């Protein structure tokens, strides 16, 4: 544990690990509690209704999430670029905008659920950092954590995110357009455009990150193949040399 807590980056990773565990669990709860809701109840937190308590739980998680984003951005800037580069800052700013707008006008509770569940991959990313800082930079455990990180990233940030985008912009478009009405949330069209645009940009950013992960996975498999064939090639070379001498 010494190298972890003695590192200047250690506290940030510890907070991120605890935060990702907690909000992922709450995200799953939000998805479950709003799964059977109507499309309107999925995108608007009304003053009353059957899903009032579920909506309030989303609002509580959103406050925690946006507070963490601002906290982490300060850490990133203070230690830039050790904790993340421009893409990480862009990700945080995009979703901070979304959180503030959505929390202010009470919109996108179900969408917040599938967005926040994406923090599941952060659990394994932090776990990987802990293993590397404690000297366990090889072995089965690290390989399993890397696999879980890649799998959880593609499940939540690619597959689930894409399904959520399709549900919002294809199957909930009429409800989405009604949000700006004074009888509903009264959210300004500019603010609604920002939060919708941020979600689309976040989706594109996840696709970019996903492509980088795929390339790393492909390189890793290539390295494993090369390493596994080297001993065979060496043995074959020795046999050939012996047969020539004979």
DOKOLRO-527085 format. One line per 5 residues: number of its first residue (from 1); their letters; for each residue y, z, x of N, C-alpha, C. Coordinates in Angstrom, 1 decimal. Example, Ala and Ser with C-alpha at 12.3 -4.5 7.8 and 13.67 -1.06 7.14 Angstrom:
BEGIN
1 = AS = -5.7/7.8/13.2/-4.5/7.8/12.3/-3.3/7.8/13.2; -2.2/7.1/12.8/-1.1/7.1/13.7/0.0/7.9/12.9 .
! end
This chain:
BEGIN
1 = XXXXX = -1.2/0.0/0.8/0.0/0.0/0.0/1.3/0.0/0.9; 1.2/0.4/2.1/2.3/0.5/3.0/3.1/-0.7/3.1; 2.5/-1.9/3.5/3.2/-3.1/3.7/3.9/-3.6/2.4; 3.3/-3.3/1.2/3.9/-3.7/0.0/5.2/-3.0/-0.3; 5.2/-1.7/-0.2/6.4/-1.0/-0.5/7.4/-0.9/0.6 .
6 = XXXXX = 7.0/-1.2/1.8/8.0/-1.3/3.0/8.7/-2.6/3.0; 8.2/-3.6/2.3/8.8/-4.9/2.3/10.0/-4.9/1.4; 11.1/-5.6/1.8/12.3/-5.6/1.0/12.1/-6.3/-0.4; 11.0/-7.1/-0.5/10.7/-7.8/-1.7/9.7/-7.0/-2.6; 9.1/-6.0/-2.0/8.1/-5.2/-2.8/8.6/-4.7/-4.1 .
11 = XXXXX = 9.7/-4.0/-4.2/10.2/-3.4/-5.5/10.3/-4.5/-6.6; 10.8/-5.7/-6.2/11.0/-6.8/-7.2/9.6/-7.2/-7.7; 8.6/-7.4/-6.8/7.3/-7.8/-7.3/6.6/-6.8/-8.1; 6.8/-5.5/-7.8/6.2/-4.4/-8.6/6.8/-4.4/-10.0; 8.1/-4.5/-10.1/8.8/-4.5/-11.4/8.4/-5.8/-12.2 .
16 = XXXXX = 8.3/-6.9/-11.5/7.9/-8.2/-12.2/6.4/-8.0/-12.7; 5.6/-7.4/-11.9/4.2/-7.2/-12.3/4.0/-6.4/-13.6; 4.7/-5.3/-13.6/4.7/-4.4/-14.8/5.3/-5.1/-16.0; 6.4/-5.7/-15.8/7.1/-6.5/-16.9/6.2/-7.6/-17.4; 5.6/-8.3/-16.6/4.7/-9.4/-17.1/3.5/-8.9/-17.8 .
21 = XXXXX = 2.9/-7.8/-17.4/1.8/-7.2/-18.2/2.3/-6.9/-19.6; 3.4/-6.2/-19.6/3.9/-5.6/-20.9/4.3/-6.7/-21.9; 5.1/-7.7/-21.4/5.6/-8.7/-22.3/4.6/-9.7/-22.7; 3.6/-9.9/-21.9/2.5/-10.8/-22.2/1.7/-10.2/-23.4; 1.4/-8.9/-23.3/0.7/-8.2/-24.4/1.5/-8.2/-25.7 .
26 = XXXXX = 2.8/-8.0/-25.6/3.7/-8.1/-26.8/3.8/-9.5/-27.3; 3.8/-10.5/-26.4/3.8/-11.9/-26.9/2.6/-12.3/-27.7; 1.4/-11.8/-27.2/0.2/-12.0/-28.0/0.3/-11.4/-29.4; 0.9/-10.1/-29.4/1.1/-9.4/-30.7/2.0/-10.2/-31.6; 3.1/-10.8/-31.1/4.0/-11.5/-31.9/3.4/-12.8/-32.5 .
31 = XXXXX = 2.6/-13.5/-31.7/1.9/-14.7/-32.1/1.0/-14.3/-33.2; 0.2/-13.3/-33.1/-0.7/-12.8/-34.1/0.0/-12.4/-35.4; 1.0/-11.7/-35.3/1.7/-11.2/-36.5/2.5/-12.2/-37.3; 2.8/-13.3/-36.6/3.6/-14.4/-37.3/2.8/-15.7/-37.4; 1.5/-15.6/-37.1/0.7/-16.8/-37.1/0.6/-17.4/-38.6 .
36 = XXXXX = 0.5/-16.6/-39.6/0.3/-17.1/-40.9/1.6/-17.2/-41.7; 2.8/-17.0/-41.0/4.1/-17.0/-41.6/4.4/-18.5/-41.9; 5.4/-18.6/-42.9/5.9/-20.0/-43.2/6.7/-20.5/-42.0; 7.0/-21.8/-42.0/7.7/-22.4/-40.9/9.1/-21.7/-40.8; 9.7/-21.4/-42.0/11.0/-20.7/-42.0/10.9/-19.3/-41.4 .
41 = XXXXX = 9.9/-18.6/-41.8/9.8/-17.2/-41.2/9.4/-17.3/-39.7; 8.9/-18.4/-39.3/8.6/-18.6/-37.8/9.9/-18.9/-37.0; 10.9/-19.4/-37.7/12.1/-19.8/-36.9/13.4/-19.0/-37.2; 13.3/-18.1/-38.3/14.4/-17.4/-38.7/14.1/-15.9/-39.0; 14.9/-15.0/-38.5/14.7/-13.6/-38.8/15.7/-13.2/-39.9 .
46 = XXXXX = 15.2/-13.2/-41.1/16.0/-12.9/-42.3/16.3/-11.4/-42.4; 17.2/-11.0/-43.3/17.5/-9.6/-43.5/16.4/-8.8/-44.2; 15.5/-9.5/-44.8/14.4/-8.8/-45.5/13.2/-9.8/-45.6; 12.1/-9.3/-46.1/10.9/-10.2/-46.3/9.7/-9.6/-45.8; 8.5/-10.3/-46.0/7.2/-9.7/-45.6/7.1/-9.6/-44.1 .
51 = XXXXX = 7.8/-10.3/-43.3/7.7/-10.3/-41.9/8.8/-9.5/-41.2; 9.5/-8.7/-41.9/10.7/-8.0/-41.4/10.3/-7.1/-40.1; 9.2/-6.4/-40.2/8.8/-5.5/-39.1/8.4/-6.3/-37.9; 7.7/-7.4/-38.2/7.2/-8.3/-37.1/8.5/-8.9/-36.4; 9.5/-9.3/-37.2/10.7/-9.9/-36.6/11.4/-8.9/-35.7 .
56 = XXXXX = 11.5/-7.6/-36.2/12.2/-6.6/-35.4/11.5/-6.3/-34.1; 10.1/-6.4/-34.1/9.4/-6.2/-32.9/9.8/-7.3/-31.9; 9.9/-8.6/-32.4/10.3/-9.7/-31.5/11.7/-9.4/-30.9; 12.6/-8.9/-31.7/14.0/-8.6/-31.3/13.9/-7.6/-30.1; 13.1/-6.6/-30.2/13.0/-5.5/-29.2/12.5/-6.1/-27.9 .
61 = XXXXX = 11.5/-7.0/-28.0/10.9/-7.6/-26.8/12.0/-8.5/-26.1; 12.7/-9.2/-27.0/13.7/-10.1/-26.5/14.8/-9.4/-25.7; 15.2/-8.2/-26.1/16.2/-7.4/-25.4/15.6/-7.0/-24.0; 14.4/-6.6/-24.0/13.8/-6.2/-22.7/13.7/-7.4/-21.8; 13.3/-8.6/-22.4/13.1/-9.8/-21.6/14.5/-10.2/-20.9 .
66 = XXXXX = 15.5/-10.3/-21.7/16.8/-10.8/-21.2/17.4/-9.8/-20.1; 17.1/-8.5/-20.4/17.6/-7.5/-19.4/16.8/-7.7/-18.0; 15.5/-8.0/-18.1/14.7/-8.3/-16.9/15.2/-9.5/-16.2; 15.6/-10.6/-17.0/16.0/-11.8/-16.4/17.3/-11.6/-15.5; 18.2/-10.9/-16.1/19.5/-10.7/-15.4/19.2/-9.8/-14.1 .
71 = XXXXX = 18.4/-8.8/-14.3/18.0/-7.9/-13.2/17.4/-8.8/-12.0; 16.4/-9.7/-12.4/15.7/-10.5/-11.4/16.6/-11.5/-10.8; 17.6/-12.1/-11.5/18.5/-13.0/-10.9/19.3/-12.4/-9.8; 19.7/-11.1/-10.1/20.5/-10.4/-9.0/19.6/-10.2/-7.8; 18.4/-9.9/-7.9/17.4/-9.7/-6.8/17.3/-11.0/-6.1 .
76 = XXXXX = 17.1/-12.1/-6.8/16.9/-13.4/-6.2/18.1/-13.8/-5.4; 19.3/-13.6/-6.0/20.5/-14.0/-5.2/20.7/-13.1/-4.0; 20.4/-11.8/-4.1/20.6/-10.9/-3.0/19.7/-11.3/-1.8; 18.4/-11.8/-2.1/17.5/-12.1/-1.1/17.2/-13.6/-1.0; 18.1/-14.4/-1.5/17.9/-15.8/-1.6/17.6/-16.4/-0.2 .
81 = XXXXX = 16.5/-17.3/0.0/15.6/-17.8/-1.1/14.3/-17.1/-1.0; 14.1/-15.9/-0.5/12.8/-15.3/-0.3/12.1/-15.1/-1.6; 12.8/-14.7/-2.7/12.2/-14.4/-4.0/12.1/-15.6/-4.9; 12.7/-16.7/-4.5/12.7/-17.9/-5.3/13.9/-18.8/-5.0; 13.7/-20.1/-5.3/14.8/-21.1/-5.0/15.6/-21.4/-6.2 .
86 = XXXXX = 16.2/-22.6/-6.1/17.0/-23.1/-7.2/16.3/-23.3/-8.5; 15.0/-23.7/-8.4/14.3/-23.9/-9.7/14.0/-22.6/-10.4; 13.8/-21.5/-9.7/13.5/-20.2/-10.3/14.8/-19.7/-11.0; 16.0/-19.9/-10.3/17.2/-19.5/-10.9/17.5/-20.3/-12.1; 17.2/-21.6/-12.1/17.4/-22.5/-13.3/16.6/-22.0/-14.4 .
91 = XXXXX = 15.3/-21.7/-14.1/14.4/-21.2/-15.2/15.0/-19.9/-15.8; 15.4/-19.0/-15.0/15.9/-17.7/-15.5/17.2/-17.9/-16.3; 18.1/-18.8/-15.8/19.4/-19.0/-16.6/19.1/-19.7/-17.9; 18.2/-20.6/-17.9/17.8/-21.3/-19.2/17.4/-20.4/-20.2; 16.4/-19.5/-19.9/15.9/-18.6/-20.8/16.7/-17.4/-21.1 .
96 = XXXXX = 17.6/-17.1/-20.2/18.6/-16.0/-20.5/19.6/-16.6/-21.6; 20.0/-17.8/-21.5/20.8/-18.5/-22.6/20.1/-18.4/-23.9; 18.8/-18.8/-23.9/18.0/-18.9/-25.1/17.9/-17.5/-25.7; 17.6/-16.5/-24.9/17.5/-15.1/-25.4/18.7/-14.6/-26.0; 19.9/-14.8/-25.4/21.1/-14.3/-25.9/21.5/-15.0/-27.2 .
101 = XXXXX = 21.3/-16.3/-27.3/21.7/-17.0/-28.5/20.7/-16.7/-29.6; 19.4/-16.7/-29.3/18.4/-16.4/-30.4/18.5/-15.0/-30.9; 18.8/-14.0/-29.9/18.9/-12.7/-30.4/20.1/-12.4/-31.2; 21.2/-13.1/-30.8/22.5/-12.9/-31.6/22.4/-13.4/-33.0; 21.8/-14.6/-33.2/21.7/-15.2/-34.5/20.4/-15.0/-35.2 .
106 = XXXXX = 19.4/-14.3/-34.6/18.2/-14.0/-35.2/17.3/-15.3/-35.5; 17.1/-16.1/-34.5/16.3/-17.3/-34.7/15.2/-17.4/-33.6; 14.2/-18.2/-33.9/13.1/-18.6/-33.0/12.2/-17.4/-32.7; 11.8/-16.6/-33.7/10.9/-15.4/-33.3/9.5/-15.9/-32.9; 8.9/-16.9/-33.6/7.6/-17.3/-33.3/7.6/-18.1/-32.0 .
111 = XXXXX = 8.7/-18.9/-31.8/8.8/-19.7/-30.5/8.9/-18.7/-29.3; 9.6/-17.6/-29.6/9.7/-16.6/-28.5/8.3/-16.1/-28.1; 7.4/-16.0/-29.1/6.1/-15.5/-28.8/5.3/-16.4/-27.8; 5.3/-17.7/-28.1/4.6/-18.6/-27.2/5.4/-18.9/-25.9; 6.7/-18.6/-25.9/7.4/-18.7/-24.6/7.1/-17.5/-23.7 .
116 = XXXXX = 7.1/-16.3/-24.3/6.9/-15.1/-23.5/5.5/-14.9/-23.0; 4.5/-15.5/-23.7/3.1/-15.4/-23.3/2.9/-16.1/-22.0; 3.9/-17.0/-21.6/3.8/-17.7/-20.4/3.9/-16.8/-19.2; 4.4/-15.6/-19.4/4.5/-14.6/-18.3/3.1/-14.2/-17.8; 2.0/-14.6/-18.6/0.7/-14.2/-18.1/0.4/-14.7/-16.7 .
121 = XXXXX = 0.9/-15.9/-16.4/0.6/-16.5/-15.1/1.3/-15.7/-14.0; 2.5/-15.0/-14.4/3.2/-14.2/-13.4/2.4/-13.0/-12.9; 1.5/-12.5/-13.8/0.6/-11.4/-13.4/-0.2/-11.8/-12.2; -0.8/-12.9/-12.2/-1.7/-13.3/-11.1/-0.9/-13.8/-9.9; 0.3/-14.3/-10.1/1.2/-14.7/-9.0/1.6/-13.5/-8.2 .
126 = XXXXX = 1.9/-12.4/-8.9/2.3/-11.1/-8.3/1.1/-10.5/-7.6; -0.1/-10.5/-8.3/-1.3/-10.0/-7.7/-1.6/-10.7/-6.4; -1.4/-12.0/-6.4/-1.7/-12.8/-5.2/-0.8/-12.3/-4.0; 0.5/-12.0/-4.4/1.5/-11.6/-3.3/1.0/-10.2/-2.8; 0.5/-9.3/-3.7/0.0/-8.0/-3.2/-1.1/-8.2/-2.3 .
131 = XXXXX = -2.1/-9.1/-2.6/-3.2/-9.3/-1.7/-2.8/-9.8/-0.3; -1.9/-10.8/-0.3/-1.4/-11.3/1.0/-0.7/-10.3/1.8; 0.2/-9.5/1.2/1.0/-8.5/1.9/0.1/-7.4/2.4; -1.1/-7.1/1.8/-2.0/-6.1/2.3/-3.0/-6.6/3.2; -2.9/-7.9/3.7/-3.7/-8.4/4.7/-5.0/-9.1/4.2 .
136 = XXXXX = -5.2/-9.2/2.9/-6.3/-9.8/2.3/-6.0/-11.3/1.9; -5.8/-12.1/3.0/-5.3/-13.4/2.8/-6.5/-14.4/2.8; -7.7/-13.9/2.6/-8.9/-14.8/2.4/-9.9/-14.0/1.7; -10.9/-14.8/1.2/-12.0/-14.1/0.5/-12.2/-14.5/-0.9; -13.2/-14.0/-1.6/-13.5/-14.3/-2.9/-12.4/-13.8/-3.9 .
141 = XXXXX = -11.9/-12.6/-3.7/-10.9/-12.1/-4.6/-9.7/-12.9/-4.6; -9.2/-13.3/-3.5/-8.0/-14.2/-3.5/-8.3/-15.5/-4.1; -9.4/-16.1/-3.9/-9.8/-17.4/-4.5/-9.8/-17.2/-6.1; -10.4/-16.1/-6.5/-10.4/-15.9/-8.0/-9.0/-15.7/-8.6; -8.2/-14.9/-7.9/-6.8/-14.7/-8.3/-6.1/-16.1/-8.4 .
146 = XXXXX = -6.2/-16.9/-7.4/-5.6/-18.2/-7.4/-6.1/-19.1/-8.5; -7.4/-19.0/-8.8/-7.9/-19.7/-9.9/-7.4/-19.2/-11.3; -7.3/-17.9/-11.4/-6.7/-17.3/-12.6/-5.3/-17.7/-12.8; -4.5/-17.7/-11.7/-3.1/-18.1/-11.8/-3.0/-19.5/-12.3; -3.7/-20.4/-11.7/-3.6/-21.8/-12.1/-4.1/-22.0/-13.5 .
151 = XXXXX = -5.2/-21.4/-13.9/-5.7/-21.5/-15.3/-4.8/-20.9/-16.3; -4.2/-19.8/-16.0/-3.3/-19.1/-17.0/-2.0/-19.9/-17.1; -1.5/-20.5/-16.0/-0.3/-21.3/-16.0/-0.5/-22.5/-16.9; -1.6/-23.3/-16.7/-1.8/-24.5/-17.5/-2.1/-24.1/-19.0; -2.8/-23.0/-19.3/-3.1/-22.6/-20.6/-1.8/-22.3/-21.4 .
156 = XXXXX = -1.0/-21.4/-20.8/0.2/-20.9/-21.5/1.4/-21.8/-21.3; 1.7/-22.2/-20.1/3.0/-22.9/-19.9/2.9/-24.4/-20.0; 1.7/-25.0/-20.1/1.5/-26.4/-20.3/1.0/-26.7/-21.7; -0.3/-26.2/-22.0/-1.0/-26.4/-23.3/-0.3/-25.8/-24.4; -0.1/-24.4/-24.3/0.5/-23.7/-25.4/2.0/-24.1/-25.6 .
161 = XXXXX = 2.7/-24.2/-24.5/4.1/-24.6/-24.6/4.3/-26.0/-25.3; 3.4/-26.9/-24.9/3.5/-28.3/-25.5/3.2/-28.2/-26.9; 2.1/-27.5/-27.3/1.8/-27.3/-28.8/3.0/-26.7/-29.5; 3.6/-25.7/-28.9/4.8/-25.1/-29.6/5.9/-26.1/-29.7; 6.2/-26.9/-28.7/7.3/-27.9/-28.8/7.0/-28.9/-29.9 .
166 = XXXXX = 5.7/-29.4/-30.0/5.3/-30.3/-31.1/5.5/-29.7/-32.4; 5.1/-28.4/-32.6/5.2/-27.7/-33.9/6.6/-27.6/-34.3; 7.5/-27.3/-33.3/8.9/-27.0/-33.6/9.6/-28.3/-34.0; 9.5/-29.4/-33.2/10.3/-30.6/-33.4/9.6/-31.6/-34.3; 8.4/-31.5/-34.6/7.7/-32.4/-35.5/7.4/-31.8/-36.9 .
171 = XXXXX = 6.8/-30.6/-36.9/6.4/-30.0/-38.2/7.5/-29.0/-38.7; 8.5/-28.6/-38.0/9.5/-27.7/-38.5/10.9/-28.2/-38.4; 11.0/-29.5/-38.4/12.4/-30.1/-38.2/13.3/-29.8/-39.3; 12.9/-29.9/-40.6/13.8/-29.6/-41.7/14.2/-28.1/-41.7; 13.3/-27.2/-41.3/13.7/-25.8/-41.2/14.7/-25.6/-40.0 .
176 = XXXXX = 14.4/-26.3/-39.0/15.3/-26.2/-37.8/16.7/-26.7/-38.1; 16.8/-27.8/-38.8/18.2/-28.3/-39.2/18.9/-27.3/-40.1; 18.2/-26.6/-40.9/18.8/-25.7/-41.9/19.4/-24.4/-41.2; 19.0/-24.1/-40.0/19.4/-22.9/-39.4/21.0/-22.7/-39.2; 21.7/-23.9/-39.1/23.1/-23.8/-38.9/23.9/-23.5/-40.2 .
181 = XXXXX = 23.2/-23.6/-41.3/23.8/-23.3/-42.6/24.3/-21.9/-42.7; 25.5/-21.6/-43.3/26.0/-20.3/-43.4/25.0/-19.4/-44.3; 24.3/-20.1/-45.2/23.3/-19.3/-46.0/22.1/-18.9/-45.3; 21.9/-19.4/-44.1/20.7/-19.0/-43.3/21.2/-18.2/-42.1; 21.2/-18.7/-40.9/21.6/-17.9/-39.8/23.1/-18.1/-39.4 .
186 = XXXXX = 23.6/-19.3/-39.8/25.0/-19.6/-39.4/25.2/-19.9/-38.0; 24.1/-20.1/-37.2/24.2/-20.4/-35.8/25.0/-21.7/-35.6; 26.0/-21.8/-34.8/26.8/-23.0/-34.5/25.8/-24.1/-34.0; 26.1/-25.3/-34.4/25.3/-26.4/-33.9/25.3/-26.5/-32.4; 26.4/-26.2/-31.8/26.4/-26.3/-30.3/25.5/-25.3/-29.7 .
191 = XXXXX = 25.4/-24.0/-30.3/24.5/-23.0/-29.7/23.1/-23.4/-30.0; 22.8/-23.9/-31.2/21.5/-24.3/-31.6/21.0/-25.5/-30.6; 22.0/-26.4/-30.3/21.6/-27.4/-29.4/21.3/-26.9/-28.0; 22.0/-25.9/-27.6/21.8/-25.3/-26.3/20.4/-24.7/-26.2; 20.1/-23.9/-27.2/18.8/-23.2/-27.2/17.6/-24.2/-27.3 .
196 = XXXXX = 17.8/-25.3/-28.1/16.7/-26.3/-28.2/16.6/-27.1/-26.9; 17.8/-27.4/-26.3/17.8/-28.1/-25.1/17.2/-27.3/-24.0; 17.5/-26.0/-23.9/16.9/-25.1/-22.9/15.4/-25.1/-23.0; 14.9/-25.0/-24.2/13.4/-25.0/-24.4/12.8/-26.3/-23.9; 13.4/-27.4/-24.1/12.9/-28.7/-23.6/13.0/-28.8/-22.1 .
201 = XXXXX = 14.1/-28.3/-21.5/14.3/-28.3/-20.1/13.2/-27.4/-19.5; 13.0/-26.2/-20.1/12.0/-25.3/-19.6/10.6/-25.9/-19.6; 10.3/-26.7/-20.7/9.0/-27.4/-20.7/8.9/-28.4/-19.6; 10.0/-29.2/-19.3/10.0/-30.1/-18.2/9.8/-29.4/-16.9; 10.5/-28.3/-16.7/10.3/-27.5/-15.5/8.9/-27.0/-15.3 .
206 = XXXXX = 8.3/-26.6/-16.4/6.9/-26.1/-16.3/6.0/-27.3/-15.9; 6.3/-28.5/-16.4/5.5/-29.7/-16.0/5.7/-30.0/-14.5; 6.9/-29.8/-14.1/7.1/-30.0/-12.6/6.4/-29.0/-11.8; 6.4/-27.7/-12.2/5.7/-26.7/-11.5/4.2/-27.0/-11.5; 3.7/-27.4/-12.7/2.3/-27.7/-12.9/1.8/-28.8/-12.0 .
211 = XXXXX = 2.7/-29.8/-11.8/2.3/-30.9/-10.9/2.2/-30.4/-9.4; 3.0/-29.5/-9.1/3.0/-28.9/-7.7/1.7/-28.1/-7.5; 1.3/-27.3/-8.6/0.1/-26.5/-8.5/-1.1/-27.4/-8.4; -1.1/-28.5/-9.2/-2.2/-29.5/-9.1/-2.4/-30.0/-7.7; -1.3/-30.4/-7.1/-1.3/-30.9/-5.7/-1.9/-29.9/-4.7 .
216 = XXXXX = -1.5/-28.6/-4.9/-2.0/-27.6/-4.0/-3.5/-27.4/-4.2; -3.9/-27.4/-5.5/-5.4/-27.3/-5.8/-6.1/-28.4/-5.2; -5.6/-29.7/-5.3/-6.3/-30.8/-4.8/-6.4/-30.7/-3.3; -5.3/-30.3/-2.6/-5.3/-30.1/-1.1/-6.3/-29.1/-0.7; -6.4/-28.0/-1.5/-7.4/-26.9/-1.2/-8.8/-27.4/-1.3 .
221 = XXXXX = -9.1/-28.2/-2.3/-10.5/-28.7/-2.4/-10.8/-29.7/-1.3; -9.8/-30.5/-0.9/-10.0/-31.4/0.2/-10.3/-30.7/1.5; -9.5/-29.6/1.7/-9.8/-28.8/2.9/-11.2/-28.2/2.9; -11.6/-27.7/1.8/-12.9/-27.1/1.6/-14.0/-28.2/1.9; -13.8/-29.4/1.4/-14.8/-30.4/1.6/-14.8/-30.8/3.1 .
226 = XXXXX = -13.7/-30.9/3.7/-13.6/-31.2/5.2/-14.3/-30.2/6.0; -14.0/-28.9/5.7/-14.6/-27.8/6.4/-16.1/-27.7/6.3; -16.6/-28.0/5.1/-18.0/-28.0/4.8/-18.8/-29.1/5.4; -18.1/-30.2/5.6/-18.8/-31.4/6.2/-18.7/-31.4/7.8; -17.8/-30.6/8.3/-17.7/-30.6/9.8/-18.9/-30.1/10.5 .
231 = XXXXX = -19.6/-29.0/10.0/-20.8/-28.6/10.7/-21.9/-29.6/10.6; -22.0/-30.3/9.5/-23.0/-31.3/9.3/-22.8/-32.4/10.3; -21.5/-32.8/10.4/-21.1/-33.9/11.3/-21.4/-33.6/12.7; -21.1/-32.3/13.1/-21.3/-31.8/14.4/-22.8/-31.9/14.8; -23.7/-31.4/13.8/-25.1/-31.4/14.1/-25.6/-32.8/14.2 .
236 = XXXXX = -25.1/-33.7/13.4/-25.5/-35.1/13.5/-25.2/-35.7/14.8; -24.0/-35.4/15.3/-23.5/-35.9/16.6/-24.4/-35.4/17.7; -24.8/-34.1/17.7/-25.7/-33.5/18.7/-27.0/-34.3/18.7; -27.6/-34.5/17.5/-28.9/-35.2/17.4/-28.8/-36.6/18.0; -27.7/-37.3/17.7/-27.5/-38.6/18.3/-27.4/-38.6/19.8 .
241 = XXXXX = -26.7/-37.6/20.3/-26.6/-37.5/21.8/-27.9/-37.3/22.4; -28.7/-36.4/21.8/-30.1/-36.1/22.3/-31.0/-37.3/22.3; -30.9/-38.1/21.2/-31.8/-39.2/21.1/-31.4/-40.3/22.1; -30.1/-40.4/22.4/-29.7/-41.4/23.4/-30.2/-41.0/24.8; -30.1/-39.6/25.1/-30.6/-39.2/26.4/-32.1/-39.4/26.5 .
246 = X = -32.8/-39.2/25.4/-34.3/-39.4/25.5/-34.6/-40.9/25.6 .
! end
